[in-house]
Amino acid sequence: MTESIRLGRLLGIPIGVNWSIVAVAVLFSFALAVQALPRSAPDSSLGIRLTMASIAVVVFFASILAHELGHAMAAQAHGVGVHGITLWLLGGVAKLDRQAPSARAEFQIAVAGPAVSLALGVFFLSLTVILIAVAPIPLLVAVAAWLGGVNVILALFNLLPAAPLDGGRILTALLWRRSGDPEEARIIAGRCGLLLGAALVVIGVVQLLGLAQVGGWVTALVGAFSFTAARAEIAGAAVRRRLLGTTVLAVTVPHPPSVPDSVMVGQLLDWARDDGATIAHGVVRWGQKPIGYVVPADAAEGVTDAARSWTSVGQVMVASSAAARISGSSSVDGLLRVWERGSAPVAVVTGADGRSVGTVTDHQVRPLLTPPDLWGRDRPQAESSSSAAADGGTAPVSTRSMG
């Protein structure tokens, strides 16, 4: 769904298209010109039908863009940023910078797109009736009717209660409002998406093999995409639930070991085999307070085997000023946001009095990022991490000083 061509901006929102949209344009133009339009205007030439079909397809893409703009404008009204809109093989996608802040916002953002498509469908169907009464030009009537029908179908299909469709977002909003748990609501909507995706794949296969309908591959493709996207929705919601429900203190390594800045990386790695290669060791100079932090596993990745015997820890450490500071009561999700802003993946954790109580690195957070199973249930490793977090436990490491 990444854009291949940037078309510009509309209402301040970047608009792009993916190269795969060419396949849809060719397919729809051919189907209209060769199959649908001849039934309405059998005496028209192929060239005229191809011209009208191409115009209809362009208007159809504009309708999809209007659908996504509906989502984008509703998102902006609720303070959610929009990175852009991309049109691609299976429609369009509005790229939002974060999740909706409330169930009400989720509902309004989700319903905006189908509302636009339904309005366009009513407009084109009304135009069809007007053309029949005032200027019954067969090709114009057929194109208007097709645009009306396809927009209504687009609206109704998107209202199916299964993620990643808009109806799945609406279902999420309703469940969220009822339970107060947005991530659990998204997991349930994602499960519905798995079922819908699997059903569409089966229907597509039956169309292709049982009924010899070429359009079956489209149905199967939509189903495969829906299944994959629903799986991603479930995984994302399950991981966010863990991150939001786990405090930084729960994954903090208290009083990590310290190491002189003059120690060589190779020697540090030998020591770290017993003390933990993934924790942030304080780097000290002349026995003073830490001037930085070093994670042995990260140092090993950044220094070649040959250079480890003469590269000192002081040369590869993260300076204290570059390490983030975060309260232990903050969520791990908040810590990740701090790191995303450019801080080194090492943080000094502070207690209620503002004093340091330990450190945490991305290595301690990784178990919480373990993908769940297909239905969004935590795997054993993630369950143990979550249990430790709930109990307020921390990673068991030695805290002896090195050097």
N, C-alpha and C positions, 0 to 999 in steps of 0.2 A: 504493500500500500504506500510505498514511498513515491514521492513525485519524481517524474522524469523531466517534465517541462513546467516552468513557472509561468503562469499566464498573467500575473500581476496581482493587484489588490482590489477587493470589492468590499465597501463599507469598512475599510481598514484591515481586512482579513486577507492574508496571502492565499491565493488560489493556484493550485497546480493540478496536473494530470499525470497519471501513470501510463506508460506505453501500452499496457494491456487493454486500455480502453479502445484501442484501434480494433481489436478483435470484436468487441461488442458493436462498434459502429458498422463494421463490415457485415456482421451477422444480421443485425436488425435491418440495415438498408437492403440487403439481399432478400430477406424474408418479406419485407413490405413490398418491394418492387416486383418480386416474382410470384409471391403467393397471395398476399392480402389485397393489394391495390387492384390487380386484374379482375378480382371478383366485383369490385365497385365500378371500375372503368375498363371493361374488356377491350375497347377500341383504342385506348391510349397507347402511345408508343413506349418502348422500354426506356428510352432516354428521358422522357418526361416523368415516367414513374420513378426512375432512379433519382432524378432531381428532387421530386416531392418527398421521396423516402429519406434522402439525405437531409433535407430541411427538417423533416419530422424527427429524425434522430438527434440533430443538433438541439432542437427544442426540448427533446426528452432529457438530454444531458443538462440543459439549463434548468429543467424541472428538478432533477436530482440535486443540482447545486442549490436551488432555492430551498429544498428540503434540509440540506445540511446547514444553510444559512439560518434557517429557523432554529436549529439546535444551537448554533454559535451565538446568535443574538440573545437567546434565552439564557445561555450560560453567562454571557457578559453581564446581563442584567442582575445576576446573582453573584457577581464578583469573581467568576471563574474565567481565567484567561484562555484565549484561543490561539494556538500556534499557527493554525492554517487549516485549509480544507483541501483534500485530495480526491479527485475522481479516478476510479480505477475499474477493473474488470467487473466487479460485482456491485457497483454503485458508487457510493462516496463515503467519506469519513471526515468528521470534524475532530481535529486533534486538540483536546482540552488539556490544560496544564495541571489539573488536579481533579479529584473527585468532587462531586456536588457537596456543598456544606451542610445540607439538610435534606430530609425526606421530601419536603415541599419543593425545594430546588430541583431535586432529582426528578420528580414528577413533571414539573413544568418544562425542564430541559428536554425530557424524553418525549413528551406529548407534542412539542412544538413542531418537530419534523413531520410526523404524520398529518398534523393539522394543515400544514402548508400543502402537502401532497393531495390531501382530500379537497382542499379549496381549489387547487389547480384542476383536479379531476372534474369537479362540479362546473368550473369555468369552461373547460373544453367541451364537456357534454352539452352544456347550455349553448355554446357556440355551434355545436353540431345541429341542434334543433333550429337555431336561428338561420343557419345556412340552408337547411332543407326548406325552410319556409320562404326565405328571401332570395337566395342565390344558390340553387341546387346544383353546384358544380361537383360532380361525383368524386374527383380526386381530393378536393378540399374537404368535403364532408367526411371522406374515409380517413384522412389524416387527422382531422379534429376528433373524430370518434375514437381513433386509436390512442391519441394522446390523452383523451379523457379516461378511457378504460385503463390504460397502463398506469396512470397516476392513482386512480382509485385502488387498483390491485397493489401498487406499491405501498399505499397507506395501510390497507388492510393486512397485508403480509407483515409489515413492520409492527403491527399491533399484536401479533401473536405473543403470548406471555412467556417468552424464553429469551434469555441473553444469548447473543449480543444484540438482539433486535430491540427496537424501541419499546415494544411491549414487555420485554424482559426488564427494562429500566423502570417501566411503570409498576410492574410486579415488585421490583426491588423497593420502590418508594412506598408502596402499600405495606409490605412486610416490615420495612424499616420503621414506619410510623407506628405499627402495631407492637413490635417487639423492642424497638429502641436500639437494635443491633444491626448497623448497616452492612457489616461484612457477612454476617450470617444470612442476611437477606440476599446479598449478591451471590452467595454460594448456592442458595436454593434456586434462584433464577438461572444460575449457570447450569445446574443439574437439569432443569427443564430444557435448556439449550442443548445439552448432550442428547437428550431423548429426541428433540426435534431434528437435530442434525442427523442422527442415526436413521430416523424415519425417512427423511428426505433422500438419503443415500439409497435406502432400500427401494423407495418409490422410483428413483431415477434408474436403478438397475432393472427394475421390472419394466419400465417404459422402454429401455433400450433392448433388452433381451426377450422380454415377453410380448411386448406390443409393437416392437420395431419402430419406436418413435425416436427420431434423432434428437429431439429436444430433451430426452432423458439425461443426456450428459450434463446439461445445464442444471437440472434438478439435483443430480448427484454432486456436482461441483459446489452448488450452494450449500448442500447438506454437509459436505466435507469441511467447507470453510466454517459453517456454523458450529460444527462439532469442535473444531480446533480452537475457534475463538471462545467458545463457552468453556473449554478446558483452561484456557489462559485466564478467563474471568475468575474461575473458581480458584486457581492457583494464586492469583494476585490477591484475592480477598482473604484466603486462608493465611497467607504470609503477612498481610497487613494486620490481620487480627492478632497474630502472635507479636508483631513488632509494637503495636499500640498497647497491648496488654502486658508487656514486659518492661520493667524499669531498667535503666542503665546500671543501677546498683546490683541488679540480679546477675549481670554478666561481667561485673567488675573483678579484676584481679587485685586483691588488697595487698598493699605494701610489696610491690614487685621487687625482685633483686636489683642490685645496682652493679655497675661495671665501670672501671676507669676508662677514660677516653683513649688511653694509650694502648689498650688491649687490642690485639689483632683480630680480625673477623674470624679467621680460622680457629683461634683459641676460644672465641665466644661460641662458635658453633659446637665445639667439643663440650663446653660447659652446658650449653643449652639442651643437649641430648637428655640430660637428667632433669633439668629445671623447667623445660618447656620452651620450645622454639618459637611459639606463636605469641608469647606475651611481650609487652613493652618493658624492656629493662631500662631503668634510669641510668643515664650516662653522667658520671661525675668527674670533676677535675680537682686533684689535690684534696680529695675527701670532702669537698663542699657539696652543697645541694645540687640536684641534677641540672645539668646545662642542656640536656636533651634526652631523647629516648631512641632506643634501637630495638627492632624486632628481628631476632636472629633469622627467621625464615625469610623475611624480606631482604635482609642483608645478603643472604646466600643467593638470592635470585639476581641481585644487582652487582655482584662481584664474582668474577671468574674464579675457578679453582686455583689457577696459578697466582692470582693477585691476593688471595685470602691471607697469605703468610706475611704480606707487607702492607696491607691496607688496614688502617686503624679504625676502631669503632667511631672515633671522633670525626672521621671523614665521611661516614655514611649515616650518621645519626640524623634524627629529626630534631631540629632545634626546639627548645622549650617554647619559644615564641610562635612556632608553626603548629604546635599541638593544640588542639581544641580543648576548651575547658567546659564541662557540662555538669549540671547537678545530677546527683545519683537518682533523684526522684523523677527525672525526665524519662520519657519513653524512649525505647531504642529507635522508634521511628523518627523521633526528633533528632537523635544523634546522627542518623543516616542523612537527614536533611542538612545538618551542619557540615558533614563531610562532603556532601554534594556541592556545597558552595566553595569548595576548593581547599579545605583543610586537609592536612595529612591524615591518613586513616589510623591515627593514634589520638586518644583523648585522655586528659587528666580528669578524673571524676572527683567532685567535691561533695562534702556532706552539708548538713543544714547550717553549719557554722562557717562555710566557705573554705574550709581546709581540705587539702587533698586526702582522699581515702583509698586511692588506688588508680589503676589505669585500665583502659579497655582498647582493644584493637579490632579491626574488622574480622580477625580470625575468631574472636570470641562471639561475634554476632552471626557468623556464617551458619551455625546449626539452626538458627531461627529462620533462615532463608531456604531451608530444605523444602522442595516442592511437596505438596500433599499428594495423596493418591487421587485417582480419577474423580472421586466424589467429594474431594475437599477435606478428607479426614487425615489427620497428622500421621505420618509414618513413625515407627518406633523411636528413631533418633530425635525427631522433632518433639515427640511426646515427652521424652526424658528431659529435653531442654526446657520445655514449657513447665514441666513439673518442678524442675530446679528453680525456675524463675518464680513460680508461685510460692515456693517455700523460702524465697529470699536467699537461695544458695549462691555460691560463687565458685569459680573454677578452682579446683584443688591444685595449687602449685607450691613449690618450695620458695621461701623468701630469703634464703641466705645471700649474703653479699658476695660478689665475685671480685676477686682481686685483693 
